[in-house]
Amino acid sequence: MRRFRQYSLIAEFEDDSNLVMVTRQGVIKKTEMSAFSRIRQNGLIAIAIREGDQLISVLRTHGDDNIIIGSRRHGHRIPRERCAGHGPCGGGRAGH
């Protein structure tokens, strides 16, 4: 069953904007905002989440933003260029 975790109203799709999605198991997916500018009538799956995992955050990034992920014990800074861009149907990559 699919559930919505987070939603945002977006007025403009800026050229250098991305959505970064992060799951509890550390999968990070970056997709250009333009991929979401024309959503089909039946919707769009923004990230494929594996069994037992769950989406914890969706952030909008611009330009040369870095991504910082933290837990109770650790923090990780991930340069934007290390997060390869994925199309809206891709699964993402492990962030550790």
Backbone as a ProteinNet text record, in pm:
[ID]
protein_1_A
[PRIMARY]
MRRFRQYSLIAEFEDDSNLVMVTRQGVIKKTEMSAFSRIRQNGLIAIAIREGDQLISVLRTHGDDNIIIGSRRHGHRIPRERCAGHGPCGGGRAGH
[TERTIARY]
84.3	0	88.4	52.8	129.4	66.5	151.2	106.1	188.8	129.8	203.4	277.1	405.1	486.1	495.4	509.9	530.6	484.1	430.7	394.2	430.2	451.6	488.6	417.2	378.3	324.3	439.9	453.5	565.5	509.5	539	488.1	576.6	708.7	803	902.2	937.7	1038.9	1167.2	1251.7	1376.2	1476.1	1560.1	1655.8	1755.9	1802.3	1904.6	1847.2	1717.3	1654.1	1644.6	1660.9	1647.4	1564.3	1503.3	1444.2	1538.2	1570.5	1655.4	1568.9	1559.8	1480.4	1573.8	1546.2	1631.6	1544.5	1592	1517.6	1586.8	1515.4	1568.1	1693.1	1701.9	1819.1	1933.3	1922.6	2034	2037.9	1930.6	1927.5	1897.3	1975.6	1958.8	1930.9	1828.5	1796.4	1778.4	1847.3	1835.7	1774.7	1667.1	1600.4	1577.7	1604	1579.2	1430.4	1400.3	1261.6	1183.9	1249.6	1180.9	1116.7	1167.7	1109.2	967.7	932.6	800.8	708.3	751.4	670.9	550	555.1	441.9	408.4	327.5	290.2	165.8	168.2	55.5	-68.1	-181.8	-307.4	-307.8	-241.6	-237	-121.9	-53.2	50.9	190.7	283.4	424	486.1	559	631.7	766.7	787.7	908.2	1030.7	1011.4	1123.4	1071	1147.3	1113	1175.8	1092.3	1141.1	1138.1	1249.2	1260.9	1176.7	1143.1	1067.7	1140.1	1068.8	1126.2	1187.5	1200.9	1257	1142.1	1170.1	1067.6	1131.3	1057	1102	1098.3	1208.2	1209.4	1214.2	1262.2	1271.4	1278.3	1218.2	1229.8	1268.8	1379.9	1430.4	1450.4	1436.4	1463	1601.6	1686.4	1821.7	1841.6	1938.7	1971.7	2122.6	2165.2	2306.1	2401.4	2492.9	2598.2	2571.1	2443.8	2410.4	2472.3	2517.9	2562	2445.4	2450	2345.6	2407	2341.7	2390.3	2283.8	2324.9	2234.5	2288.2	2200.6	2244	2155.6	2215	2142	2176.3	2138.1	2170	2320.1	2393.7	2536.4	2628.7	2581.5	2670.4	2610.5	2697.4	2655.6	2740.7	2679.4	2751	2720.6	2825.6	2807.9	2838.8	2743.3	2757.8	2756.3	2867.4	2867.7	2763.9	2701.1	2593.5	2639.8	2762.9	2809.4	2826.6	2836.7	2846.7	2711.5	2604.3	2469.7	2433.4	2453.2	2420.8	2271.6	2235.3	2094.7	2029.1	1904.8	1826.7	1696.5	1642.8	1509.8	1405.6	1281.8	1180.5	1150.7	1185.5	1156.1	1273.3	1388.4	1505.6	1493.6	1578.1	1571.2	1662.1	1768.7	1863.8	1987.4	2071.6	2193.5	2217.8	2292.6	2322.7	2411.3	2381.1	2452	2564.7	2606.9	2715.6	2844.4
-118.1	0	123.9	221	345.2	449.8	521	631.6	753.2	869.3	993.1	1028.6	1056.3	1094.3	1245.9	1311	1454.8	1511.8	1630.6	1697.5	1844.6	1905.5	2046.5	2111	2234.9	2313.1	2387.7	2372.3	2433.5	2520.6	2648.9	2742.8	2746.1	2738.3	2744.9	2630	2580.2	2475.5	2540.5	2581.1	2650.2	2554	2608.1	2525.6	2452.3	2514.5	2450.1	2385.4	2360.3	2299.1	2148.4	2080.3	1935.1	1898.2	1782	1723.2	1613	1612	1508.2	1429.6	1298.7	1210.5	1119.3	1100	1019	916.5	790.6	686.4	651.3	581.3	542.8	455.9	375.1	288.2	358.8	489.8	566.9	579.2	544.2	561.6	708.3	766.8	907.7	913.2	988.7	1005.6	1153.1	1199.8	1338.9	1339.2	1417.6	1427.3	1573.7	1610.8	1748.8	1780.7	1902	1944.6	1935.5	1956.7	1953.6	1817.4	1710.6	1577.5	1569.3	1663.5	1664.2	1770	1837	1946.5	1897.5	1775.4	1720.3	1581.5	1574.3	1446.7	1393	1265.5	1200.6	1198.8	1172.4	1169.6	1062.3	949.4	842.2	858.5	971.4	1001.8	964	967.6	940.9	886	778.2	724.2	795	876.7	959	879.6	775.8	693.1	552.2	453	314	278	247.2	218.5	67.7	15.8	-128.1	-172.1	-300	-360.5	-334.7	-286.9	-260.5	-122.7	-46.8	88.3	188.6	312.3	416.1	551.6	636.9	772.2	855.9	926.4	1009.5	1158	1195.4	1338.2	1362.9	1474.5	1524	1670.7	1706.8	1843.5	1900.5	2030.3	2099.6	2161.2	2135	2189.8	2281.1	2369.2	2465.2	2469.8	2496.9	2525	2423.4	2467.5	2382.7	2338	2321.9	2279	2142.8	2125.2	1995.2	1932.6	1802.5	1730.3	1679.3	1706.1	1659.2	1567.6	1445.7	1347.1	1312.6	1313.7	1283.5	1180.1	1108.3	1014.6	1049.8	967.8	995.4	993.1	913.4	895.8	954.8	967.3	1005.4	1115.2	1188	1285.5	1268.7	1286	1271.3	1390.8	1448.6	1555.1	1495.1	1509.1	1452	1565.4	1588.5	1692.4	1662.3	1765.9	1749.1	1669.7	1692.6	1623.9	1473.4	1429.3	1285.8	1215.5	1291.9	1236.1	1243.8	1136.2	1134.2	1155	1226.8	1249.9	1125.3	1103.6	990	1041.4	969.7	1001.9	972.1	1011.8	994.3	849.4	754.2	613.3	538.7	601.8	535.3	515.9	428	396.8	478.4	536.6	610.8	527.6	576.3	503.6	512.3	417.8	416.5	534.8	598.1	720.1	701.2	578.5	562.7	535
0	0	0	-80.8	-88.4	1.4	71.8	155.3	121.1	136.8	114.3	241.6	227.2	342.5	353.8	242.1	242.2	109.9	112.1	-11.4	-2.3	-117.7	-124.9	-242.2	-225.4	-335.5	-399.4	-528.8	-599.9	-711.5	-704	-803.9	-928.3	-910.7	-1022	-1014.8	-1130.7	-1139.4	-1188.4	-1094.7	-1127.4	-1190.8	-1279	-1353.4	-1265.5	-1157.9	-1075.2	-949.6	-945.4	-828.7	-842.9	-731.4	-724.1	-603.1	-606.6	-487.6	-442.9	-314.5	-257.5	-159.5	-183	-98.1	-20.8	107.5	194	265.5	268	338.3	469.9	554.9	685.8	672.8	569.6	550.1	477.3	456.7	402.4	251.7	182.9	38.1	8.4	-81.2	-117.8	-267.2	-303.9	-444.7	-474.5	-578	-621.5	-760.2	-778.6	-907.8	-940.3	-1065.1	-1106.9	-1094.6	-1050.8	-1033.9	-1164.5	-1276.5	-1405.7	-1433.1	-1370.7	-1389.4	-1333.8	-1246.2	-1184.2	-1242.8	-1349.1	-1405.3	-1483.8	-1535	-1611	-1557.5	-1456.3	-1396.2	-1466.2	-1498.9	-1565.7	-1476.1	-1535.3	-1461.2	-1352.7	-1378.4	-1278.6	-1179.1	-1183.5	-1085.9	-1130.2	-1034.7	-1061	-933.9	-945.9	-830.5	-826.8	-725.3	-718.1	-674.9	-592.9	-546.9	-520.2	-560.4	-532.5	-398.1	-302.1	-166.9	-143.5	-96.4	-72.5	46.3	46.5	156.3	289	388.4	519.6	535.9	429.2	434.9	434.9	467.4	460	434.6	367.5	336.5	463.2	492.8	612.6	582.1	461.7	431.8	282.1	240.7	104.1	115.2	52.1	60.6	-78.4	-90.1	-215.3	-205.4	-304.4	-303.9	-423.3	-409.9	-515.8	-533.9	-655.2	-681.9	-625.3	-539.7	-485	-341.9	-304.9	-168.9	-138.2	-15	33.9	109	124.7	196.5	325.7	436.9	566.1	625	656.8	714.2	851.6	949.8	1085.3	1151.8	1243.6	1328.1	1472.4	1563.4	1704.4	1731.5	1653.6	1679.4	1574.1	1450.1	1342	1255.5	1189.7	1090.4	966	850.7	724.4	635.8	577.2	478.3	343.2	252.4	119.7	18.7	-52.5	-154.8	-262.5	-312.5	-410.4	-532	-576.7	-697	-675.8	-550.7	-522.5	-531.3	-521.7	-537.5	-684.4	-753.7	-896.2	-915.2	-1018.2	-1047.1	-1101.4	-1064.1	-1110.4	-1166.9	-1262.1	-1313.2	-1206.8	-1228.6	-1125.9	-1091.4	-1176	-1147.6	-1084.8	-1073.2	-1017.2	-867.6	-814.9	-673.6	-585.8	-638.7	-556.4	-528	-436.3	-402.2	-252.9	-200.2	-58	-23.5	89.6	125.7	225.1	251.9	349.5	284.2
[MASK]
++++++++++++++++++++++++++++++++++++++++++++++++++++++++++++++++++++++++++++++++++++++++++++++++

